[in-house]
Amino acid sequence: MLYYLFEYLNQNYDFPGLRLFQYITFRTSLAIIISLLITTVFGRRIINYLQMMQVGEPVRNLGLEGQMQKQGTPTMGGIMILLGILIPTLLLANLTNIYV
């Protein structure tokens, strides 16, 4: 989305510095920074929400050492990974490219 906005602004108004968004290396580094910020800012909130909703699996007693310490750990923590990948991709990727 931001890719198309900056492409439009660059074509019609020729702001200095907007050509940076044409380079995939700049967009990749910006996507890494955005995904890091998303996971650090919203990660703890997502984990607290999942613990509050009691999303988890029961721990079976198999006699393993340290097994009961994992009780209460939410099992849907991969949501943070998906959000950290999906949001920067939708913001910064050229969605008309077949390789995206």
RAFEN-V975878 format. One record per backbone hydrogen bond with DSSP energy under -0.5 kcal/mol. CO is the residue of the C=O (numbers start at 1). NH is the residue of the N-H. E is the energy in kcal/mol with one decimal. If there is no record, write none. Layout:
co-><CO,CO>
nh-><NH,NH>
e-><E,E>
//
This chain:
co-><1,2,3,4,5,6,7,8,9,9,15,17,18,19,20,23,24,25,26,27,28,29,30,31,32,33,34,35,36,37,38,39,40,42,43,44,45,46,47,48,49,50,51,54,55,58,60,64,67,68,70,76,77,77,78,79,80,81,82,83,85,86,87,88,89,91,91,93,94,97>
nh-><5,6,7,8,9,10,11,12,13,14,18,20,21,22,23,27,28,29,30,31,32,33,34,35,36,37,38,39,40,41,42,43,44,46,47,48,49,50,51,52,53,55,54,56,75,60,62,67,70,71,73,79,80,81,82,83,84,85,86,87,89,90,91,92,93,2,3,95,97,100>
e-><-1.9,-2.8,-1.9,-2.3,-2.5,-2.1,-2.0,-2.4,-2.2,-1.0,-1.2,-1.1,-1.2,-1.6,-1.4,-1.8,-2.3,-2.1,-2.2,-2.1,-2.1,-1.9,-2.5,-2.5,-2.1,-2.2,-2.5,-2.3,-2.0,-2.6,-2.4,-0.9,-0.5,-2.4,-2.4,-2.6,-2.4,-2.6,-2.2,-2.2,-2.2,-2.6,-0.7,-0.9,-0.6,-0.6,-1.1,-1.3,-1.2,-1.1,-1.9,-1.5,-1.3,-0.6,-2.4,-2.5,-2.3,-1.2,-3.1,-1.8,-1.5,-2.5,-2.0,-2.6,-1.9,-1.5,-1.2,-1.1,-1.7,-1.3>
//
